[in-house]
């Protein structure tokens, strides 16, 4: 059995760990509020964007010549997957959930004999994927310097995607991120952004006809790249809210576990202290008796 | 009957402005400035760098935008833009920064005609604000 001194040291160390996790939880909670707010504030933009595109793509007259970003290349041989993860760890299952979702998608694609390309955003995703899919990762982007998700970063990612699309490097692009539902639940999502999949939305475009200035095609070809930025930005916002939420609950659990451990260790410490006293007493009494 | 309609300006970060009582909005549409009054036909267009002028009873306001999309439907005007600044809040230093950025863009030679045109527009509009 551990000596009293050892127990004392362990209790002290668990207590200081608890202090750290508690502090991290507080920080995550504060950040969560901000991230959640910006995720909610960002929603109107992406919703509006979605609506406009929906209306446009319904109104488009010449389906054959629709921009490639909307209609696709006609192939589905090369898949590009953009995996959005965090740059920091200690956030529970946040990264693993995305990776798990992505991995199952990857193996599905590979088993169908299609080509796979991966872009990782955030260093944690890269760390976890590079062992299995190292040769498939074509780019790794990290926004360690930016404190919060911002549109500028999203734009960079989307420019990269569009460049690759225009060079015919892939046919279908899917992004992976965690959708923020609440602090405890984050749902890993796979969303196809190229070509744009409107059927999933389940929404009906309004019947009303629009006047377009300039014509539909030109607006669409201008709008679609913007839509990709918007979708990625939305994913980044959702992701950062999810990350903080996940970290908060993970740290909450860690704090609670540390508390339980301290209790257990304290009981053990007291027991062994008492046992030592009893042993000493017995020794004294039997010593006195023998006199 | 009132001659007012609703305007909503959103940027990726947040809902920038919602106003219910505007009587006229002039937007710098891609093919020229466009004034929108109540009961305008449904329209979708996009913006070039310029000034959005909002006229309402509570006063007129001007916003500088660099790009964006306008959608007008059922007397709802939505403007989606990634960069918008209230001209009244746009102080000298901020303006200088924007102007410098635009000038740099405009001086690039390898860009396409369209982006060059847009950058020139930015410079022009920013200079005209003073």
Interface residues (C-beta under 8 A of the other chain):
Chain A: X38 X41 X42 X44 X45 X46 X48 X49 X51 X52 X55 X56 X150 X151 X154 X155 X206 X208 X209 X210 X211 X212 X213 X214 X219 X222 X223 X226 X229 X230 X233
Chain B: X8 X10 X11 X12 X13 X14 X15 X29 X30 X31 X34 X41 X42 X43 X44 X45 X46 X69 X71 X73 X78 X80 X82
